[in-house]
Amino acid sequence: MEHAFDFARPEIREFKLRMIREIAETQDIDGLELDFMRHWALFHPERTDFPERLRLTTGFLREVRNILDATTKPGGKRWLGVRIPCWPEMFDEMGIDLKAWREAGVDLFNLSGHYFTESQTTLSMFKREIPNGNFYPELHYAVASRPKTPEEASRPSVHRRTTAQQFYTAAHLAYARGAAGVSLFNFHYYRGTKNPNDVFGEPKEPPFEVLPKLRNPDWLATQPQHYAVAYTFRPAGCARPFLKPIVPQAPPEKLDVDLAPPKGGWKKGGRLRIQATESLAGSLWEVRLNGTKLEPTSDVSEPYENPYTTGIGSPEDYQAWSVPHGVLLDGVNRIELVLRKSSKPLWVWYLDLAVE
């Protein structure tokens, strides 16, 4: 990142604190969320080490906590939240330690996928680190970004939309792993933006009907499930699936996918699909789920209602396999993809699993 405030400089931290103090002293607020993701490069990586970065961030948060406490009405409470990456790979560079930040006065941790709905987070690990921590995985308007080849670098981005069923599934998984709730970001982007680098297709109204349901874990636990694992753009150093095309006869592409059964367990099984950047016609794949070889199916249709056309592609871009419910595990499930036959490498960028 070329342009960002350097938190190692005391005048930068004081500038931020002055703004926070003014808000706290003049506005009737319930609390603040500090967004550490909008410009996540807080420090020059070569001028500070992790202990110094952590000392500075925790000191800053303690001062924010003190400001909020000093300006709270008698008997009241002002909450301090932070929007941070859902990927712990970024914590060192940003000076993040969840336990230290909690002790510094952070009440709420908003776990962000930066721009996409990332249901596959390390929330379980975070809860083990801070059992009483309040974590809120962040859900977005998009679930995938179609990758670009070097020749396509100038073309607009294509972002596949998050469907209602995918919102429900991501929220159910979050609650099953100990989340206190979920949060939303860029929800209005279903309508499109003025960004010429994005392809939004036909503008749609956001699915406002999902909002009251996302706060009802009992209802979510009874719903059909639609998991997604996809290529997205992430900050440097954060691994992402389907980083490059899959080569014929190469070792398996391995994906570990966290699944949480619905109330009463999976009963019907379902269907696993892959989508590539071009036609998969004529290619031959082998797919295993937890060591069980899956049988192909000709049904590559959308498993649930999907009113969004952006990124859907053509039926030829997909292949699908039937999934017996008995092979699914509560927790990490291993998916292995092998391209057995193809005239060239093929770039898979989206995988989904619909189960009930």
N, C-alpha and C positions, 0 to 999 in steps of 0.2 A: 504494500500500500504506500503510495507516494506522499500523500498529504493527510496527516492526522496529528492530533495533539499528542505530545510526548509526556506521559504521566510522570516521568522521572524528574521533570522540571517543576519545582515548587510553585512557580507562578501559575502554571496550568492547573494544578490541583486547587489552588486558592481561587482562581477564576471560577472554577466549577462550584466550589463551596459558596462563593458569594451569591451566585444565582440560586442555589438551593436554599440558602439562608433567607433571601428575599422572598422566595415563594412560601417558605414555611412561616415567615412572620406576617405575610400580607394576605394569604389565601386560606380558606377553610377547607383543608384537604384531609383525606383519610390516610394518606401516605404517599410514597413516591416509589416508582420503579426506575432504576438506573439502567439504561440500555448500553451494555458493554458489547453489543453485537453490531450496532450501526457502523461504527468504525472500530473493529476489534483489535487493530494494531495499536496497543497502548504504549508500547516501549520499543526502542531500538534494540533489536535482539543482540547486538554486539557490544552494547554499552552497559547492559545490566545482566545480572544472573538471576536465577529464580528466587533465591532468598531475598534479594533486594527488591525484586518486583513484588513479591508477596508482602514484604514489610510496608511498601508504599500503598498497595491496594487496601490492605487491612487497616492501615492508619487512616486512609481516606474514608473508608466505610465507618470506622468508629466516630469520626468527626461528623459524618452525616447523621449517624444514629443519635449523637449528642444534640445536634440541631433539632431533630424531630422531637426528641424527648423534652427539650427545653421549651418548645413552642406548643406542646400538646396541652389541651385544656385539662383542668384537674379531673382525675378519674378516667381520662380518655386514653386512647392508644393510636399512635400513628405507625403504620406499617412501612417497612423498608423491603422492597423487592429488587431483584437484579435479573436482567435478561442476559443469559450467558449461553455459550455453545452447549449443545447436547453431546458433543464429542470431547472426551477428556484429553484427546491428543493436543488440544489447544490450550490446556490449562497452564502448562509451564510457561509458554511464551506470553500469556496474558497475566500471569501472576495470580492465578486462581487456586485456592484450596478451600473446598467446601466447608470443612470443619472450622477452619480459621475464620472464614467469612461469617459462618453462623455465630461463632463466639464474638465476632465484632458487631453483631446486631442485625444481621440479615434475617428477615422473617420468611421471605418467599423466594423460591428459585424458579424462574421461568426458563425452561430448557428449550432453546431455539435451534431449529434446523436451518436457520439463516434465511431461507426463501421457500422451503418446501416442507410438506408434511412428512416428517421422518418418524414413523412409528417404531423403527428398530433402534432404540436408544439404549444407553447403559443405566437406565433408571434404577434397575434392581441393585446395581453396584453402588449407586449414590445413596439408596435407602439403607444399605448395609453400613455405609460410612456414617450417615446421620439418620438414625432410625426415626427421630421425631422431626425430620426436615419436611417442609412443605414444598413439594415439587409439582410443577405445572408444565407438562410437555406442551409445546407450541404447535398448533395446527395451522396450515396455510392453504391458500386457494389452489396451489399446484402440488402434484405428487411426483412429477418427473419432468426432466428436461431432455429433449432429444439431442444427443451429442452431435458435434460438428466435426467433420473431417477438415484437414488443413485447407482443402479447396473450398469448403463451405464457410470459412471463417467470417465472411462478410454478410452471410444471410441472416435474417432475423431468427431469434430464438423461438423454439416451439415448446410450450409448457403444457403438459397434460394436466387437466383439472382434477382436483380431489372431489370425488362423488360423495353423496350423503352416506352411502354404505361404508365408504372408506373412512369418513369422519367417525362413524359409530364404532368401527372396528378399532381404529387407533385409540379412541377414548377408552373403549373396553379394555384393551391391552394395558393402557396406562393405569387405570384403576386396579387391574389385577396385579400390577407390579408395585403398587403402593403410592400412586399419585394422589395428591389432595384435590386435583381438578385438572382441567386443561385450559389453555389460553388460545387466542386466535390472533393472527397477524395477516395483513394484506387481504382481509376477507372481501373487501370491496373490489378487488382486482378482477373478479368475474365480469365486471362491467367493462373492462378494458382500461388502458391508461394512455397517456400521451407519449409513452416511450416508443420511438420508432424501431427499436431493436427487438421488440416482442411481437409475436403473432398471436392475436387474441381471438381470431375467428369471429363468430357471431357473438356480440356482447350478450351476456345473460345476467339476470338478477342473482345476487348471492343466494345460496340456499338457507334463507333465514329460518326455515322450519327446523333445522337441526339444532338451533341454539338451546331451546329448553330441554331437549333430549340429552345433550352432552353433559348435563349436570345430574343425570339419573343413572347411576351405575347399575341398579337392579334392572331397569328396562334395557340398557345396553347389553347386559349379559344374556338376554333372550333373543338377540337379533342374529340373522345370518351374517357371516363374516366375509370381508373382502380385504385381504392383506395385499400390500404392494411393496416390492423392492425394486428400486429404479436408479438409473443414472441421474445424478443431480450435480450442479456445480457447488463445490464446497471450498472453504478456505484451504490454503496450502497446508499439506501435512495430514489432512483428514482423508482416510481411505474411503473410496466410494466403489460400489459394485459396477461391473461392466465398464471398466475404465478404458478398455480397448477391444477391438474385434476378437472374436473367438476363432481360433485357427483349427481347421479340420484335423482330427486325430490328436489334438493337443491334450495334455492332462486335464482332468475335469475342472470346470469352473465351479468352485465351492462357495455356497452361500449359507450362512447360519442365520436362521429366521426364528425369532421368538414368537410363539403362538400361545394364546390363552384360550382354553375351551369355553364355550358358552355354558350357561347354567344347565346341568344335567349331562354335559359332555357332548362331543360330536356324535351325531346320529346318522347322517346321510353321506358323509364324504363330500367330494366336490371335484373341482377342476383346476388344474394349474396351466397357465398360459405363458408364453414368451412372445415378445414383440421385437422385431428388428427394424433397423433403419431402411431396409429394402426387402424385397420379396424373399420369403423362405421356401418358395416352391422348388421342389427338386432336392432340397437338403434333407438329411437324415440325422436325427438326434436321438440320444439316449439320455433319459432323465431318471434319476434315483432320488427317493425321498426316505431319509433314515435307512438307507441301504436297500430299500425295496424298489425294484425296477417298475416304473409306471407304464401303463398301456396307453398308447396314443388314442385320441378321439378326433373326429372331424369337426366337432363343434368348437369354433373359435369365437363365437359371438360374445358380446358383453354379458357377464353373468347377472348383472342387476341393472336397473334403469340408469342410463347415463345420458343426460341432456346436452352434454358438451362434446363438440366435434373436434376441438383442437387436439392434435397429436394422436387421434384415433387411427389414422392410416387406413389401409385396405385389409381385407381378410387374408390376402396372400402374405401379409407381413407377420402373421401369427402362426404358431403351432401350439397344440394343447394336448394334455394328458389327463386321464381320470385318476382321482386320488381316493383310495379307500379310507374310510374314517379310522380304521384300526391302526394305520401307520403313523398317525399324528400324535405328537407328544405335547404335554403341557410344559412349555419351556423351549429350549433351543432345539430346532429341527434342522438337519443338514440336507440341503438340496445340492445335487451334483448334476451339472450339464456337460455333456460331451457332444461335440459336433462330429458325427461319424462320417458323413459324406457331404461334400460341397465342392464346387469348383473354385471357391475362394473363401477367405475369412468373412464372417458375418458378425455384424455389431448388434448384439442384443442390448436394448436399453430399458426394457420394462418387463417385469415379471409380476404376475398376480396369482393369488390363490384364493378361490372362492369356496368356502366350506360352510356346512351347517351341522 
